[in-house]
């Protein structure tokens, strides 16, 4: 498991706020792009997210085009952890 920086926590917080807004056109594509960026910032392979699902409030299951699968989690303290 890898711990993200404060910058990644801020990006993830923005992502989570967006998830709590009413669904709009392209919402899922925006979330997929944000998740790919967050994963890539951790030097993990994920150019494009093929699918994602919200497992719990701050837990995302992500499948990348590369075939890699990750769980992106934000702790109560705002730390981003990515498990593969």
Beta strands, then each sheet from edge to edge (+ up, - down):
strand 1: 2-3
strand 2: 49-56
strand 3: 59-64
strand 4: 69-74
strand 5: 80-83
sheet 1: 1+ 5- 4+ 3- 2+
end
